[in-house]
């Protein structure tokens, strides 16, 4: 019932007007697209976070250090600059050109 983090990003990319297909898993989404420096993030970029050594969370960058992702409590907006997200930040990818 509902989405996991990678299913959410996959759904948004496919159904929010871009009609772009991206891989299903967080790890495979992390291998897609073009690397983006955090200082160059644009709305729509995928942002990735790790738990330990592997990426485990993906969200969609909005603007002003904010991103949207899905959690067990629904869709949430968070700031990349909070301690938790800042410390687990793994990188970003640009899928939409």
VENTASUL-V717370 format. One record per pair of residues at least 4 apart in sequence whose C-alpha atoms are under 8 Angstrom apart, sorted by sequence separation. I is the first residue (numbers start at 1). J is the second residue. D is the distance in Angstrom with one decimal. If there is no record, write none. Layout:
I & J & D
I & J & D
This chain:
3 & 7 & 5.5
4 & 8 & 6.1
5 & 9 & 6.6
6 & 10 & 6.0
7 & 11 & 6.0
8 & 12 & 6.2
9 & 13 & 6.1
10 & 14 & 6.2
11 & 15 & 5.9
12 & 16 & 5.3
13 & 17 & 7.6
14 & 18 & 6.3
15 & 19 & 5.8
24 & 28 & 6.9
25 & 29 & 6.1
26 & 30 & 6.1
27 & 31 & 6.6
28 & 32 & 6.6
29 & 33 & 7.9
36 & 40 & 6.4
37 & 41 & 6.6
41 & 45 & 6.6
50 & 54 & 5.3
51 & 55 & 6.3
61 & 65 & 7.6
62 & 66 & 5.5
63 & 67 & 7.2
70 & 74 & 5.5
71 & 75 & 6.1
81 & 85 & 6.5
82 & 86 & 5.8
83 & 87 & 6.0
84 & 88 & 6.4
85 & 89 & 5.8
3 & 8 & 5.4
13 & 18 & 6.0
14 & 19 & 4.3
23 & 28 & 5.7
24 & 29 & 7.0
36 & 41 & 6.5
50 & 55 & 4.0
51 & 56 & 6.0
61 & 66 & 6.2
62 & 67 & 5.0
70 & 75 & 4.2
71 & 76 & 7.0
80 & 85 & 5.2
81 & 86 & 5.3
13 & 19 & 6.2
14 & 20 & 4.9
23 & 29 & 5.4
49 & 55 & 5.5
50 & 56 & 5.2
61 & 67 & 4.2
62 & 68 & 6.9
69 & 75 & 5.7
70 & 76 & 5.9
79 & 85 & 7.4
80 & 86 & 5.6
13 & 20 & 5.4
14 & 21 & 5.6
22 & 29 & 6.5
48 & 55 & 6.4
49 & 56 & 6.2
50 & 57 & 6.5
60 & 67 & 5.4
61 & 68 & 6.5
68 & 75 & 7.0
69 & 76 & 5.6
13 & 21 & 6.7
14 & 22 & 7.9
48 & 56 & 7.5
49 & 57 & 5.1
59 & 67 & 6.1
60 & 68 & 5.3
68 & 76 & 5.6
69 & 77 & 6.6
13 & 22 & 7.3
23 & 32 & 7.8
48 & 57 & 5.7
49 & 58 & 6.4
59 & 68 & 5.4
60 & 69 & 6.5
68 & 77 & 4.4
80 & 89 & 7.7
22 & 32 & 7.7
48 & 58 & 4.5
59 & 69 & 4.5
67 & 77 & 5.6
68 & 78 & 6.4
10 & 21 & 6.9
47 & 58 & 5.6
48 & 59 & 6.6
58 & 69 & 6.8
59 & 70 & 7.7
66 & 77 & 6.6
67 & 78 & 5.6
10 & 22 & 5.8
46 & 58 & 6.5
47 & 59 & 5.3
66 & 78 & 5.5
67 & 79 & 6.4
10 & 23 & 7.1
46 & 59 & 5.7
47 & 60 & 6.0
66 & 79 & 4.4
67 & 80 & 7.1
10 & 24 & 6.5
46 & 60 & 4.7
47 & 61 & 6.3
65 & 79 & 5.4
66 & 80 & 6.1
45 & 60 & 5.8
46 & 61 & 6.1
65 & 80 & 5.4
44 & 60 & 5.6
45 & 61 & 5.3
65 & 81 & 6.6
7 & 24 & 6.3
43 & 60 & 7.5
44 & 61 & 5.4
6 & 24 & 6.2
7 & 25 & 7.6
30 & 48 & 7.2
43 & 61 & 5.2
44 & 62 & 6.4
6 & 25 & 5.6
42 & 61 & 6.8
43 & 62 & 4.6
6 & 26 & 5.3
41 & 61 & 7.3
42 & 62 & 7.3
43 & 63 & 5.7
47 & 67 & 7.7
5 & 26 & 7.6
42 & 63 & 6.8
6 & 29 & 7.8
30 & 55 & 7.7
27 & 54 & 7.9
27 & 55 & 6.3
26 & 55 & 6.7
27 & 56 & 7.5
26 & 56 & 6.2
26 & 57 & 6.6
26 & 58 & 6.3
55 & 90 & 6.9
49 & 85 & 7.1
51 & 88 & 6.7
50 & 88 & 5.2
49 & 88 & 5.1
50 & 89 & 6.4
49 & 89 & 4.4
50 & 90 & 5.8
48 & 89 & 6.2
49 & 90 & 4.8
47 & 89 & 7.9
48 & 90 & 5.3
49 & 91 & 7.1
47 & 90 & 7.8
48 & 91 & 5.4
47 & 91 & 6.0
48 & 92 & 5.8
47 & 92 & 4.4
46 & 92 & 5.5
47 & 93 & 6.6
45 & 92 & 6.7
46 & 93 & 5.2
45 & 93 & 5.8
46 & 94 & 6.4
9 & 58 & 7.4
45 & 94 & 4.8
46 & 95 & 7.5
9 & 59 & 6.7
44 & 94 & 7.5
45 & 95 & 6.6
6 & 57 & 7.5
9 & 60 & 7.0
41 & 92 & 7.7
44 & 95 & 8.0
45 & 96 & 7.4
5 & 57 & 6.2
6 & 58 & 6.3
44 & 96 & 7.1
5 & 58 & 5.9
38 & 91 & 7.1
5 & 59 & 7.1
37 & 91 & 7.3
38 & 92 & 7.0
36 & 91 & 7.3
37 & 92 & 6.9
35 & 91 & 7.5
36 & 92 & 5.3
35 & 92 & 5.9
36 & 93 & 5.4
35 & 93 & 4.7
36 & 94 & 6.4
34 & 93 & 5.1
35 & 94 & 6.5
9 & 69 & 7.8
33 & 93 & 5.4
34 & 94 & 5.1
8 & 69 & 7.5
32 & 93 & 7.1
33 & 94 & 5.3
34 & 95 & 6.8
8 & 70 & 6.7
30 & 92 & 7.8
33 & 95 & 4.8
30 & 93 & 7.0
32 & 95 & 7.3
5 & 69 & 6.4
5 & 70 & 5.3
4 & 70 & 6.6
5 & 71 & 7.0
3 & 70 & 7.1
4 & 71 & 7.2
18 & 96 & 8.0
